[in-house]
Amino acid sequence: MFPALETEVKQETLPDPYEDFMYHHLQYYGYFKDHRGSLPTSATHQHVWKNNPRYLLSGSFGERQGMIPDPLQKEKLLYSLMLSSPLLRSRQLLHDEFGEVNPCLREPRDLFTFFSSSGPLQAPRWPIECEVIKENLHHIEWVPPQPEYFYQPTGNEKLPEIVGEEKGTVVFQLDSVPTEGSYFTSSRVGGKQGIIKELAVTLQGPEDKTLLFESRFESGNLQKAVRVDTYEYELTLRTDLYTNKHTQWFYFRVQNTRKDATYRFTIVNLLKPKSLYTVGMKPLMYSQLDAKTHNIGWRREGNEIRYYKNNRDDGQQAFYCLTWTIQFPHDQDTCFFAHFYPYTYTDLQCYLLSVANNPVQSQFCKLRTLCRSLAGNTVYLLTITNPSRTPQEAAAKKAVVLSARVHPGESNGSWIMKGFLDFILSNSPDAQLLRDIFVFKVVPMLNPDGVIVGNYRCSLAGRDLNRHYKTILKESFPCIWYTRNMIKRLLEEREVLLYCDFHGHSRKNNIFLYGCNNNDRKYWLHERVFPLMLSKNAPDKFSFHSCNFKVQKCKEGTGRVVMWRMGILNSYTMESTFGGSTLGNKRDTHFTTEDLKSLGYHVCDTLLDFCDPDRTKFMQCLTELKELLQQEIHKKFNELGQDMDLEGSWSDICLSDIESSTSGSDSSLSDGLPVHLLNVADELNQKKKMYKKKKKKPLQTRKQRNEQYQKNNLMQELKLTEDALSQLHGRDKGTSLDPSKMTSILTKSKERMQTEKPRPTVSCSPKRSTNSSQEPAADMKSHWSRNRYPATKRGRAAMTVYPSLHIYTYP
């Protein structure tokens, strides 16, 4: 960010408070390099001003001597004198090819600068209750050379009985963990103040084989470790902060390993009754010695893997256990275990730093702050699009919105996002084409607080953000409030073709989408085309048959449903498994980070197919979808033991009736607001109601005014025609009007219309005609048809008037 304040400053007292303020101000921004003693004080003002460059260049001195008659030369001398001063420095002045100072400032690189190639990254902010070790962890990226197959149970796996700390020895335990009943108050860089305690046990000597546990680092999660045998440990995960549940994600470190021993780890407080560990998923392990000596990273390890119900029942909540055995590759190694490949907030910042410092990528990828999280961490927003040649071309682009990590423990979403960004920021012709026709709005990490502290599902508000997209509490749920508001403003500017939120799934293999059924017969089944195309582009990873499009009441607060109700037809949640694939060439193998990143590329590839001007693929997918749906309906009726003639009527059946629930998580139901926020929400709702009562008629948008104006013109034209016809009808009652008189009436009516001062109009839609000329009654039918349907391409090019909005080259 900005240069830091120098640490060693002479502790002198300046006599003038203003000078003291200016000293800190200049030094903070890097313009003052000397010590306080060099700063001119009130006592030396007279001497300083007599020797000031501006003093030398003003008054009668220069005029009397006739030395500097040219004002430009005066300015050059001024800047030369300023640069020669040891107290001032500036990188903003431009120099010409001869090394002379050009008296103007450099153009700023960007409106907001987040990163500097020489400056540090923004340090993560932690709740003040959290202790954080002062170590920087880094893991290398590595792709296993061979497929990592699922674990195949033998039937002889041991189910260890849970004994607890009564019969074991606690070797690691976090002190103060905020749970249900407490709530977030404040944060700071580095978390809790004071000396960091050593929580692991002290080894009694080189022969002590006790493992040393640690989890007080970014994204770490382990609350307690109990040694129940020489090489056997029971582990307790920490619940999401300020809650008493959501134990799924784990990520911890062990030291003091022994190579030839078989260790057993058992996590004793998992909450989900079903898990991918029951169908062959293995935990991940990382060895620092292997990474350093053999360049080997995270890999799937473990034997005797079992997932079962805990036999210790406390009468409140049922817990489940995960147990596995492991043999470490080295003596005295440092190893890590994780539920899935970690991707931390610092990892994201390092990636964004590389993009910001890339002179090519930074031209079409603009980095902004969407908001600050509850703890004060930056939520980043990327706008990716190629520069447009004209404002009209920029306004014609459609938008695509992508987001990830609303659930912090679903790190697979970040790896898909990384693959997408790698491709869309590349120089591939397909990537360039996508940047030409779309504006991509990307929020790569929606819940940085949860990612930092190692939560699985919640933010520091203690709630699942993906159940609160309808919230009005901007201060308590800033990340999703600002995301929704950004998309709302985007919809006012342009069409949003697709919204997709990247998630992870703990109970199903493969990758699939959840969407929303559309009840508009004009777009029937259209929301299923993109998922079907994606399944064809990634047949060994993506399962269309696992997709679901039912909108449940308990999912009304999710991003997918809220954006769909805001008008985005193709609104999806992408679920990627923690396990692997059961399809094609990757059948029964775990996903690697490369597999997930490749899906980011397939999303881009599918976008091109989806928007291909040649609609052949689109129509083929629609035909295939109708056949699949017809088969599903037949299957459903057969299961119910009913016969039905579906010819001609099958397409009228409600799609939600033939689909099962999308529930893939035990956290589907919202917990509501925390107690300390209930009163705040009630007050805001009351204020909102009062505001609605007092609120005047809302101002209309330009598009609404244009439509109203065209409607008024049409009504006036109809009224004139009716007047003319009524006079014609008078002829039937004995009043005869000859054709010449009829023509005269219509002519006068037109003249009266033309004398009225028309309101200026600007069409906001290239598909809508702006021709408001009046037409005779005989041409009324053709007038309606032109207003109801888009004009031909030729006519549209002639009639299109783009909105006079503030359209920039970079939307």
Summary of the structure (lengths in Angstrom):
residues: 811
radius of gyration: 34.1
end to end distance: 25.3
largest distance: 122.9
contacts: 2334
relative contact order: 0.08
helix: 36%
strand: 16%
